[in-house]
Amino acid sequence: MRQFHLHLVSDSTGETLDVIAKAALAQFEEVEAIRHFWPLVRSPGHLDRVMNEIAQHPGLVLYTLVAGNLRSRLEERCLALGLPALPVLDPIVFALGRLVGQAARPRPGGRHVMDAAYFQRIEALNYTLAHDDGQSPESWDEADLFLVGVSRSSKTPTSIYLANRGYKVANMPLVPGHPLDPRLFALTRPRIVGLTMAPDRLIQVRRARLLGAGAGIAQDYADPARVAQEVADARRLFADRGWPVIDVSRRSIEETAAAIINLVEHA
């Protein structure tokens, strides 16, 4: 396993830079990046302190600084240290500038301004947390999306991820022996989506849950026969109701959310 130091320098939260770095690292095997995260770097003094730390652990420097004086300062220091430094957003910004025929306006943290979209995401997150696991049925019809699925089919994390994209999401588990609230079938506004999972994969997930939770969960929770029946019943319900179905067996939360958003945008 080859190790190297990777420095992520940002004048904002660094979220974008972190995602790009993870996506790039995923393309390589047998390598391990020792990541050093330097967010909110907005002054020469702060940058100098960061560069002193980078000098102690030399490696690749990825940055998303927009202020010209900070960019020049970082590049000069990296050049003096013999370190590669890459402004990861520059190719995208330059291409967009050529396409729209205007120069970009440097705005540190521009992605995180508190505009109407920001407050929409906050409202969506608050709604989603209040409507997890079948809560607050009186306001289900205010949701944009409603996720239904068997236990451990990633309803809650998917709901929260979608809320961060601005969608109000409610979700409800399918529990054997517990009929669904009839108010679900009367909803007119939310797009209802069924989440399912291959029985063998669901058994693995539930067994891990049993090991972590111990007492308090029925011992047949991960029984193969019960799990297979639950999945079959869920698929039958989704088909009867005409709800679109997404199999989350081998999907990450992000991939499941992307599939749901695709359903909404192409409805």
Protein Blocks (a to p, Z undefined) as FASTA:
>chain_A
ZZdddddddfblolmmmmmmmmmmmmpghiacdddddehiabfklmmmmmmmmmmmgcdd
ddddfbfklmmmmmmmmmmnopacddfklmmmmmmmmmnopacdddehklmcccfklmmm
mmmmmmmmmmgghiakllmmmpmbdcdddehilmmmmmmmmmmnopacddddddehiacd
fklmmpfkbccddddddfklmmmmmmmmmmmnopoiafklmgmklmmmmmmmmmmmmmmn
opacddfklacfklmmmmmmmmmmmZZ
